[in-house]
Amino acid sequence: MKESTKLVCAGRHPERFGGVVNTPIFRASTILAGSMAEWEEMKRARAAEEPGATTYGRYGTPTTHALEEAIAALEGGYRSLVFPSGLAAVSTALTALLSAGDHILVTDSAYSPTRSFLERVMTRFGVEVETYDPVGGKSIEELLRPNTRVVYVESPGSETFDIQDIPAISAAAHKHGAYVVMDNTWGTPLYYKPFAQGVDVSIQAATKYIVGHSDAMLGVVTCNRDTWPLVKQTTQDMGQTAGPDDIYLALRGLRTLEVRLQRHGESGLRVAQWLERQPQVEAVLHPALPSHPGHALWKRDFTGACGLFSVVLRASSKASLEAFVDALEHFGLGVSWGGYESLVIPFTPGKGCTGARWPYQGQAVRLHVGLEDPQDLIDDLQRGLLALSARESRAQDQEASAAQACSS
Ligand SMILES: *Cc1c(COP(=O)(O)O)cnc(C)c1O
């Protein structure tokens, strides 16, 4: 089955729901059994992990199982679990795999709340957390220790968009008995197939492109056979569960993922190419641009690009950045991404992401290119860049007249 067809079919069983095309929203805590024998059978089926088997709302309803089945099929994993947010998916998967005395390597460009969870929470339980430079530093082989249990990767990295060689990292990690956990939100289940590249656990912040409309929070963890029992048990032990209405929105979003992503990807690249030619732009960090240091790896491992990338502006001050952002009409100022609308958010690369790792002088913003007409978006950015230039030259004039006042 081709990917487009899989997107339409995955997790759907109309025959179970009176022919209804979409798996309905099942709101349930209690699920009744007709007899003691039936109750025992329900418990047995759940323990045996039979498709759709449940005994209580917290373990999921047919709505939950539909999304889990779909994402596992699309990412090429064994099974999936749904969480109330992307971060809940991250924190639960890591809690499942790590114990006191273990060491975890996490890329310095991983989503910053993921790094905070490791540094604030997991260290309290005796886990050694080490951040590494995904591109310029030592090789993973040199960093792996006998007690390294997890290598946590995100490719491209949040904000910096560096691409990691996941098959090489996976081979090294597996040789040392470590699991590879990947945040695959940028690649989506469509453009990056983590299990084919050696990943053991894949995470989707479904809040982004899977929901796709900026109206629900959700996360998904997909496991291979090895990691599945650990992650499933911890998920149940921690009481993690997600609401059926949000899951329904993710299922609905999923069916149009490919057509939306195509547009996000094409418009994003067109905007990125245009930005690269502008004098006010120091750098465009987009893996699909040949100028990107990770372009060859991206081309080798990904089948597409979404609409998220970063831009470094030749802005000498916060005031110029402010002029740029405030002049934009179509790029909303706010976090998150993956919805139909364009967004802009300034950022400062995290500690560790400096020096050779971050050779830029200017102010950085992350852009999400939405489904608007790309020419309108380019016109909007043009407006922003003109406002930036105006602010820059005003600042230069002020500097010049201040220098003149001093010397006279
Ligand atoms: C947003 C995001 C998350 C977290 O998802 P939430 O649903 O906001 O908790 C995790 N990873 C990446 C790369 C993200 O962009």
The ligand as a Gaussian input file, in Angstrom:
#p B3LYP/6-31G(d) Opt

LIG

0 1
 C        5.809000      21.126000      20.398000
 C        6.848000      20.115000      20.445000
 C        6.839000      19.120000      21.429000
 C        5.848000      19.085000      22.549000
 O        4.533000      18.938000      22.142000
 P        3.322000      19.522000      23.020000
 O        2.137000      18.881000      22.444000
 O        3.379000      21.003000      22.886000
 O        3.585000      19.090000      24.444000
 C        7.830000      18.158000      21.368000
 N        8.772000      18.182000      20.409000
 C        8.816000      19.118000      19.467000
 C        9.883000      19.067000      18.433000
 C        7.857000      20.117000      19.447000
 O        7.924000      21.077000      18.519000

